[in-house]
């Protein structure tokens, strides 16, 4: 029994390490590679490596490294929460895991319907990846959600899913929809279709990046003001106590979590509303009748 308990705790420790080590490695990497600078500095993600490629060089940036670290950490969290599951919940972690599953299933069922319940893991993954990516700014890391390339990649993936389910009703009904209610509206409908991933990515990216910029500007302004008012005591940046923390609560925590929720909600709504259920059922019944007559 003791050997079993020791093995259980050892595996738990490995899962906790899987959650913590990638993020700690990113923090160490940033400290070792970030050059010292005087004054304020607001730049994009730091470039760690550039790999020559035939068409375009492949750059490995801080946002990519942090994204992978976040994904590995989320994997460790999932393994930790689901370790030692039982028919009757006997641990708090299992209660937390079941609560998360119930909430996500309820969210998908309410916004997409029972037909799309298989999307629950995808929606949970989108929310977790977005939320934890934004929260990495609390560790002093460059949040991947403030990199347009990362968020645009998510939006393009969602757009592919939206288009896939729109085509479930057939190619011709999908194309014909661009010419409704009258053919002259076709250019506007096409622009509206393309605007879906653009608006999703810019909304998420813009809100997170603006929070980072505002927090940095306010912190630098308060430091300069401390030097002006308190002289040599300004080295302690007295005025930076309190306000930056309040801003961090809003921009880094509340705003980041809110944008993760909005991105997931838009994903669910765009897919569910774009699915032509009546046309899909009609085509499905037509194929079934054709197969029956052929038999």
SENU-327003 format. One record per residue: residue in three letters; x, y negated, z negated of N, C-alpha, C in turn. Coordinates in steps of 0.001 Angstrom, whole numbers, padded with zeros to 6 digits, always signed. Atoms other than C-alpha are relative to their C-alpha. Example, Ala and Ser with C-alpha at 12.3 -4.5 7.8 and 13.67 -1.06 7.14 Angstrom:
ALA+000890+001190+000000+012300+004500-007800+000900-001200+000000
SER-000820+001190+000060+013670+001060-007140-000770-001090-000730
//
This chain:
UNK+000825+001201+000000+000000+000000+000000+000867-001261+000000
UNK-000902+001137+000060+002834-002367-000922+000724-000207+001317
UNK-000685+000094-001290+004596-001545+002354-000919-000627+001039
UNK+000971+000564-000936+001418-002368+004260-000172-001492-000245
UNK+000135+001418+000330+001034-005685+002402+001239-000786+000431
UNK-001242+000676-000403+004687-006552+003051+000043-000179+001510
UNK+000020+000093-001466+004289-005802+006739-001000-001058+000459
UNK+001024+000991-000344+001099-007912+006863+000533-001407-000207
UNK-000566+001327+000283+002862-010873+005232+001130-000336+000961
UNK-001083+000235-000956+005847-010449+007549-000552-000456+001344
UNK+000619+000392-001273+003623-010641+010623-000607-001391-000115
UNK+000526+001345+000225+001883-013665+009137+001107-001041+000106
UNK-001133+000921-000060+005260-015317+008706+000483-000224+001421
UNK-000403+000135-001400+006136-014618+012326-000970-000887+000773
UNK+000995+000829-000673+002879-016184+013496+000122-001460-000424
UNK-000189+001375+000475+003460-019254+011310+001245-000613+000644
UNK-001216+000474-000664+006965-019540+012737-000277-000320+001464
UNK+000359+000242-001395+005479-019288+016230-000743-001324+000147
UNK+000699+001292-000035+003317-022291+015371+000956-001167-000208
UNK-000824+001128+000429+006052-024424+013834+001282-000183+000807
UNK-001327+000082-000621+009333-023588+015593-000001-000765+001327
UNK-000044+000749-001272+008429-024862+019119-000078-001511-000187
UNK+000127+001441+000232+007356-028268+017795+001242-000557-000696
UNK-001242+000437+000647+010397-028493+015506+001136-000086+001005
UNK-001031+000017-001034+012608-027644+018481-000139-001241+000879
UNK+000226+001212-000793+011006-030496+020467+000471-001239-000758
UNK-000433+001136+000809+011666-032909+017604+001521-000093-000040
UNK-001468-000019+000024+015319-031838+017367+000549-000416+001359
UNK-000442+000345-001346+015693-032092+021142-000121-001488+000261
UNK+000181+001441-000202+014305-035619+021135+001047-000796-000766
UNK-000989+000712+000807+016613-036730+018325+001382+000073+000637
UNK-001331-000199-000555+019673-035298+020070+000190-000660+001364
UNK-000123+000494-001374+018893-036651+023538-000464-001438+000200
UNK+000504+001369-000170+017216-040014+022942+001098-001003-000347
UNK-001043+001000+000292+019732-042871+023226-000523-001083-000922
UNK+000380+001091+000884+019724-045615+020620-000278-001251+000825
UNK+000355+001217-000727+018090-048826+021738-000334-001101-000987
UNK+000312+001163+000816+017699-052316+020340-001365-000533+000399
UNK+001292+000598-000276+014221-053746+020039-001017+001005+000490
UNK+001128-000804-000429+011054-052463+021623+000318+000721+001304
UNK-000223-000783-001212+011088-049747+024260-001224+000861+000271
UNK+001178-000767-000397+007976-048445+026008+000261+000555+001388
UNK-000312-000631-001280+008822-045995+028759-000846+001263+000154
UNK+000687-001260-000230+007407-042841+030283+000727+001144-000673
UNK-000615-001186+000598+008363-039306+029372+001473+000083+000383
UNK-001445-000121-000246+012102-038763+029024+000286+001180+000923
UNK-000387-001059-000938+013661-036728+031840+001185+000753-000573
UNK-001062-000835+000560+015730-033840+030494+000864+000646+001082
UNK-000721-000749-001029+016688-032097+033718-000648-000237+001351
UNK+000494+000122-001370+016361-032519+037475+000565+001150+000828
UNK-000390-001164-000796+016409-029418+039678-000202-000329+001474
UNK+000155+000296-001434+017108-030009+043399-000897+001022+000686
UNK+000927-000849-000746+014338-028631+045625-000048-000487+001446
UNK-000002+000389-001424+013853-028645+049437-000824-001250+000300
UNK+000874+001122-000326+010925-031097+049546+000115-001141-001001
UNK-000053+001016+001055+011103-032913+046224+000683+000596-001217
UNK-000696-000487+001188+013322-032620+043176-001000+000298-001122
UNK+000847-000391+001126+011726-030842+040215+000591-000577-001275
UNK-000469+000631+001229+012046-032930+037061-000648+000677-001209
UNK+000485-000562+001259+011711-031377+033615-000007-001135-001019
UNK+000151+001154+000881+010365-034069+031286-000443+000414-001402
UNK+000422-000247+001377+009487-034399+027623-001453+000445-000073
UNK+001413-000385+000025+005776-034094+028416-000179+001471+000367
UNK+000083-001414-000359+006310-030703+030092+000485+000895-001131
UNK-000537-000788+001108+008464-029392+027256-000981+000019-001167
UNK+000948+000079+001115+005972-030614+024649-001276+000771+000311
UNK+001196-000763-000385+003057-029103+026605+000200+001483-000246
UNK-000282-001417+000231+004692-025680+026521+000105+000292-001485
UNK-000100-000190+001445+005493-026107+022835-001389+000038-000640
UNK+001362+000025+000527+001854-026970+022126-000729+001297+000341
UNK+000658-001242-000388+000611-023939+024088+000496+001187-000824
UNK-000552-001081+000821+002965-021626+022196-000506-000119-001437
UNK+000503+000215+001353+001882-023175+018893-001472+000395-000119
UNK+001418-000393+000005-001803-022704+019785-000120+001521+000046
UNK-000019-001471-000034-001043-019070+020648+000292+000553-001391
UNK-000314-000443+001356+000561-018650+017223-001159-000213-000958
UNK+001155+000277+000851-002458-020273+015552-001117+001015+000234
UNK+001043-000984-000317-004877-017952+017372+000356+001382-000554
UNK-000422-001299+000525-002831-014879+016445-000102+000029-001522
UNK+000071+000065+001461-002673-016045+012828-001451+000093-000481
UNK+001398-000001+000423-006424-016679+012577-000678+001351+000225
UNK+000647-001286-000322-007313-013323+014134+000757+001196-000566
UNK-000770-001109+000587-004739-011262+012225-000761+000576-001196
UNK+000682-000667+001108-006390-008714+009956-001497-000192-000010
UNK+001451+000144-000058-009957-009150+011177-000692+001241-000552
UNK+000784-001096+000571-012565-007023+009409-001467-000194+000364
UNK+001431+000083-000314-016244-006231+009939-000673-001025-000904
UNK+000494+000991+000950-017056-008220+006815+001130-000977-000313
UNK-001076+000978+000244-015066-011448+006523+000485+000029-001445
UNK-000569-000052+001335-012725-011136+003582+001046-001060-000238
UNK-001020+001038+000127-010336-014007+004246-000537-001321+000547
UNK+000418+001324-000468-010703-017743+004792+000334-000196+001473
UNK-000391+000189-001404-008855-017541+008093-001024+000627+000941
UNK+001017-000623-000847-011457-015139+009481-001264-000845+000028
UNK+001161+000901+000035-014233-017480+008343+000219-001195+000919
UNK-000326+001126-000878-012456-020343+010141-000083+000432+001464
UNK+000028-000503-001376-012016-018221+013287-001435+000208+000477
UNK+001393-000234-000379-015683-017190+013298-000755-001317+000147
UNK+000648+001311-000108-016767-020795+012687+000352-000666+001324
UNK-000423+000592-001273-014725-021974+015688-000719+000662+001166
UNK+000663-000738-001079-016182-019250+017910-001474-000367+000070
UNK+001425+000337+000028-019738-020028+016809-000247-001410+000527
UNK+000190+001383-000437-019341-023765+017374+000226-000148+001500
UNK-000282+000100-001437-017791-023366+020821-001095+000692+000802
UNK+001090-000704-000696-020406-020791+021873-001273-000836-000004
UNK+001179+000854+000067-023147-023126+020660+000111-001202+000919
UNK-000219+001154-000870-021618-026056+022546-000183+000379+001467
UNK+000127-000457-001382-021376-024085+025794-001443+000368+000313
UNK+001390-000396-000222-024864-022628+025400-000912-001206+000143
UNK+000844+001189-000029-026382-026053+024778+000203-000823+001258
UNK-000302+000886-001128-024643-027839+027641+000063+000703+001352
UNK-000151-000709-001267-024198-025113+030266-001039+001110+000191
UNK+000972-001076-000105-026787-022433+029478+000654+001367-000152
UNK-000485-001360+000234-026480-018711+028923+000778+000565+001184
UNK-000692-000508-001192-025303-018116+032488+001513-000251-000081
UNK-001410+000403+000025-021980-019838+031712+000676+000283-001340
UNK-000588-000292+001301-021236-018319+028302+001445+000502+000115
UNK-001381-000466-000181-018046-016789+029741+000995-001162+000016
UNK-000879+001170-000006-016678-020358+029871+000431-000423-001405
UNK-000311+000410+001370-016475-020564+026065+001506+000020-000294
UNK-001453+000024+000254-012775-019504+025864+000717-001114+000763
UNK-000631+001057-000800-011866-021934+028653-000240-001366-000627
UNK+000330+001280+000627-013666-024834+026972+000782-000167-001295
UNK-000772+000065+001244-012025-024001+023635+001470-000285+000289
UNK-001403+000215-000363-008614-023885+025332+000239-001438+000442
UNK-000125+001385-000465-009176-027260+027034+000002-000966-001186
UNK+000084+000896+001154-010203-028926+023776+001234+000115-000893
UNK-001159-000203+000880-007389-027371+021749+001264-000579+000615
UNK-001202+000495-000656-004698-028183+024312+000026-001519+000031
UNK+000070+001454-000056-005878-031767+024704+000178-000611-001387
UNK-000057+000562+001351-006351-032402+020974+001399+000122-000600
UNK-001323-000197+000590-003046-030889+019845+001076-000763+000766
UNK-000962+000781-000779-001181-032592+022697-000006-001460-000442
UNK+000084+001387+000465-002457-035979+021537+000562-000147-001410
UNK-000454+000074+001392-001655-035191+017893+001511+000128-000137
UNK-001463-000101+000092+002015-034544+018727+000661-001358-000196
UNK-000562+001337+000235+002513-038315+018592+000234-000241-001490
UNK-000201+000125+001441+002210-037975+014791+001351+000560-000422
UNK-001311-000582+000281+005447-035967+014923+001119-000797+000655
UNK-001005+000814-000672+007225-038697+016881+000320+000478+001396
UNK-000235-000529-001338+006978-036761+020152-000794-000791+001030
UNK+000735+000635-001095+005852-038070+023522-001236+000847+000290
UNK+001201-000823-000205+002199-036923+023777-000227+000305+001481
UNK+000221-000341-001414+001599-035014+027046-001236-000653+000590
UNK+001220+000614-000514-001853-036596+027306+000209-001454+000425
UNK-000308+001349-000490-000186-039981+027901+000856+000058+001261
UNK-000690-000194-001277+001469-038544+031033-001052+000317+001056
UNK+001026-000155-001030-000717-038923+034117+000133+001328+000729
UNK-000207-001244-000736+000853-035867+035768-000651+001187-000711
UNK+000566-001105+000774-000272-033555+032955-001521-000034+000049
UNK+001460+000108+000056-003827-034848+032637-000612+000169+001392
UNK+000501-000173-001367-004265-035013+036422-000007+001472+000394
UNK-000010-001442-000258-003272-031347+036603-001208+000689-000600
UNK+001209-000569+000614-006056-030461+034170-001233-000381+000812
UNK+001175+000466-000741-008547-032579+036131-000127+000702+001346
UNK+000041-000701-001287-007594-030937+039433-000472+001441-000190
UNK+000457-001359+000306-008065-027491+037876-001510+000024-000220
UNK+001445+000077+000245-011520-028504+036640-000746-000294+001299
UNK+000649+000325-001271-012349-029986+040056-000105+001226+000899
UNK+000046-001241-000774-011486-026667+041716-001133+000901-000503
UNK+001089-000799+000572-013875-024901+039326-001360-000589+000377
UNK+001263+000647-000370-016606-027470+040018-000356+000317+001451
UNK+000239-000266-001425-016229-027033+043787-000331+001471+000234
UNK+000274-001436-000133-016164-023238+043439-001460+000314-000320
UNK+001386-000294+000382-019523-023205+041662-001001-000742+000873
UNK+000880+000668-000955-021025-025748+044042-000145+000828+001275
UNK+000034-000822-001214-020138-023391+046905-000737+001313-000211
UNK+000763-001226+000253-022069-020569+045213-001319+000006+000761
UNK+001244+000086-000753-025125-021840+047038+000204+000071+001496
UNK-000293-000068-001424-023383-021571+050413+000767-001224+000469
UNK-000820+001099-000519-021019-023703+052461-000871-001079+000635
UNK+000812+000986-000702-023693-025351+054589-000813-000881-000952
UNK+000691+000887+000954-025878-026567+051671+000950-000966-000706
UNK-000986+000879+000646-022711-027965+050070+000363-001155+000927
UNK-000350+001049-000976-021732-029854+053241-001197-000904+000253
UNK+001211+000788-000273-025326-030951+053864-000283-000992-001125
UNK+000237+000899+001126-025422-032502+050386+000701-001336+000144
UNK-000702+001262-000210-022927-035142+051516-000797-000967+000875
UNK+000772+000834-000930-025450-036432+054095-001385-000333-000536
UNK+001287+000305+000612-028332-036842+051666+000133-001242-000871
UNK+001320-000143-000619-030550-038773+051313-000030-000347+001481
UNK-000095+000309-001431-029490-040226+054688+001464+000129+000403
UNK-001387-000223-000437-026352-039560+056796+000947-001166-000258
UNK-000881+001159+000176-025061-043121+056318+000688+000010-001375
UNK-000571-000069+001342-024358-042272+052668+001130+001021-000105
UNK-001029-001046+000034-021878-039520+053621+001359-000515-000513
UNK-001296+000477+000522-018706-041654+053078-000025-000265-001501
UNK+000098+000305+001427-019929-042779+049658-000079+001287-000824
UNK+000098-001278+000711-020830-039217+048645+001346+000713-000051
UNK-001332-000614-000019-017388-037991+049693+000926-000694-000996
UNK-000809+000759+000962-015715-040788+047720-000401+000362-001433
UNK+000476-000371+001324-017901-039915+044736+000490+001372-000426
UNK-000500-001351+000302-016818-036282+044975+001480-000057-000382
UNK-001435+000114+000281-013124-037209+045067+000236-000763-001301
UNK-000165+000821+001200-013635-039692+042236-000137+000800-001290
UNK+000201-000799+001216-014537-036898+039805+001307+000313-000723
UNK-001256-000257+000719-010983-035689+039029+000768-001273-000330
UNK-000708+001259+000244-009641-039239+039322-000513-000665-001278
UNK+000578+000643+001186-012048-040627+036729+000293+000797-001265
UNK-000281-000830+001177-011535-037660+034376+001432-000182-000482
UNK-001403+000123+000380-007754-037987+034448+000329-001399-000505
UNK-000315+001364+000415-007595-041793+034226-000638-000346-001337
UNK+000662+000292+001271-010102-041913+031361+000814+000565-001164
UNK-000756-000650+001075-008135-039439+029246+001382-000640-000151
UNK-001363+000557+000010-004691-040755+030204+000021-001436-000509
UNK+000014+001411+000360-005614-044425+029820-000262-000231-001472
UNK+000319+000197+001415-007127-044101+026361+001148+000406-000909
UNK-001107-000462+000845-004226-042126+024911+001210-000925+000158
UNK-001160+000866-000235-001520-044260+026554-000190-001379-000619
UNK+000240+001332+000576-003153-047520+025472+000196+000021-001503
UNK-000215-000106+001438-003138-046294+021874+001470+000007-000359
UNK-001447-000053+000244+000576-045502+022059+000622-001377+000179
UNK-000568+001326-000283+001384-048914+023575-000388-001001-001082
UNK+000462+000959+001012-000743-050887+021109+000679+000260-001346
UNK-000645-000332+001277+000673-049032+018088+001464-000425-000002
UNK-001407+000387-000093+004240-049628+019309+000172-001508-000070
UNK-000093+001466+000002+003668-053338+019952-000291-000577-001383
UNK+000348+000500+001328+002011-053893+016574+001116+000298-000999
UNK-001080-000360+000925+004757-052014+014701+001214-000897+000213
UNK-001150+000864-000284+007478-054055+016458-000277-001438-000442
UNK+000355+001368+000403+005632-057336+015836+000066-000151-001523
UNK-000035+000060+001463+005263-056559+012130+001436+000049-000519
UNK-001410-000047+000408+008965-055715+011884+000660-001348+000208
UNK-000575+001332-000260+009931-059019+013497-000530-001031-000979
UNK+000598+000934+000939+007512-060873+011244+000590+000169-001401
UNK-000636-000242+001296+009052-059238+008179+001357-000687-000080
UNK-001313+000665-000032+012491-060518+009203-000152-001515-000104
UNK+000196+001447+000010+011115-064036+009734-000423-000505-001374
UNK+000574+000471+001259+009250-064297+006436+000886+000316-001198
UNK-000695-000457+001204+011337-062302+003985+001519-000005+000132
UNK-001444+000097-000148+014830-062838+005379+000671+001355-000094
UNK-000734-001263+000101+017247-060117+004266-000900+001129-000503
UNK+000931-001044+000437+014320-058285+002611-000780+000582+001174
UNK+000699-000486-001187+012899-057913+006099+000539+001305+000522
UNK-000559-001281-000416+015225-054966+006593-000852+001166-000496
UNK+000880-001039+000532+012684-053044+004530-001340+000023+000731
UNK+001237+000078-000813+009936-053996+007046-001235+000119-000880
UNK+001090-000044+000973+007482-054770+004264-001362-000054+000674
UNK+001305+000164-000648+004687-055819+006616-000422+001219+000819
UNK+000355-001206-000744+004840-052470+008387-000685+001041-000878
UNK+000645-000942+000913+003403-050778+005323-001515-000152+000119
UNK+001463+000004+000011-000255-049874+005771-000640-000093+001370
UNK+000722+000222-001260-001451-051341+009082+000356+001024+001078
UNK-000299-001021-001009+000483-048999+011427-000635+001356-000312
UNK+000628-001269+000370-000874-046057+009446-001489-000002+000346
UNK+001423+000116-000334-004442-047324+009895-000198+000120+001506
UNK+000082-000095-001454-003872-047785+013621+000249+001420+000470
UNK-000308-001378-000371-002392-044295+013794-001204+000908-000225
UNK+001193-000803+000269-005532-042842+012214-000989-000116+001151
UNK+000947+000185-001095-007613-044370+014983+000540+000488+001337
UNK-000509-000284-001338-005395-044136+018062+000535+001425+000137
UNK-000637-001314-000119-003490-040925+017314-000932+001149-000373
UNK+000854-001095+000470-006168-038920+015521-001406-000103+000586
UNK+001391+000108-000428-009689-040202+016165-000127-000082+001521
UNK+000102+000185-001445-009151-041370+019745+000456+001247+000751
UNK-000483-001213-000660-007127-038274+020687-001010+001127-000061
UNK+001003-001052+000145-009748-035886+019302-001256-000328+000800
UNK+001179+000399-000763-012553-037881+020884+000199+000224+001498
UNK-000263-000207-001422-010909-037797+024323+000022+001486+000362
UNK+000023-001448-000235-010433-034022+024005-001433+000490+000105
UNK+001411-000395-000023-014137-033625+023250-000687-000493+001270
UNK+000623+000561-001204-015171-035938+026112+000448+000765+001245
UNK-000503-000729-001165-012939-034112+028603-000684+001364+000104
UNK+000668-001299-000006-014446-030760+027571-001474-000141+000365
UNK+001415+000219-000317-017993-032163+027737-000192-000277+001488
UNK+000105+000288-001429-017434-033578+031228+000232+001264+000829
UNK-000248-001262-000703-016016-030221+032325-001252+000857+000019
UNK+001204-000821+000081-019104-028393+031116-001145-000576+000826
UNK+001126+000626-000693-021590-030899+032513+000183+000007+001510
UNK-000243+000025-001448-019956-031203+035951-000196+001394+000605
UNK+000138-001366-000524-019811-027426+036394-001451+000442-000031
UNK+001382-000464+000150-023322-026752+035086-000954-000731+000933
UNK+000907+000766-000862-025034-029570+036991+000321+000175+001479
UNK-000366-000201-001398-023105-028856+040191-000397+001363+000546
UNK+000354-001353-000433-024190-025215+040275-001418+000017+000573
UNK+001342-000030-000616-027121-024813+042765-000704+001322-000334
UNK+000560-001266+000503-029017-022189+040782-001069+000569+000921
UNK+001091-000493-000851-032109-021967+043028+000544+000566+001308
UNK-000582-000466-001266-030065-021665+046224+000806+001271-000214
UNK-000797-001188+000306-027770-019131+044582-000900+001219-000188
UNK+000922-001116+000223-030685-016958+043437-000676+000415+001301
UNK+000624-000322-001283-032289-017199+046883+000954+000802+000880
UNK-000986-000728-000797-029082-016092+048615+000268+001383-000590
UNK-000213-001278+000666-028609-013338+046055-001137+000976+000306
UNK+001148-000848-000316-032143-012022+046624+000004+000406+001471
UNK-000056-000296-001435-031649-012222+050408+001012+001094+000292
UNK-001011-001034-000170-028460-010157+050197-000472+001342-000539
UNK+000519-001238+000584-030173-007619+047948-001016+000648+000925
UNK+000997-000538-000940-033058-007230+050428+000675+000569+001244
UNK-000704-000491-001172-030627-006879+053322+000690+001332-000294
UNK-000645-001256+000385-028709-004163+051457-001013+001117-000137
UNK+001056-001012+000174-031968-002393+050621-000508+000512+001337
UNK+000462-000415-001331-033120-002380+054253+001068+000801+000727
UNK-001083-000716-000658-029703-001229+055426+000101+001436-000538
UNK-000048-001352+000592-029864+001727+053012-001176+000828+000469
//
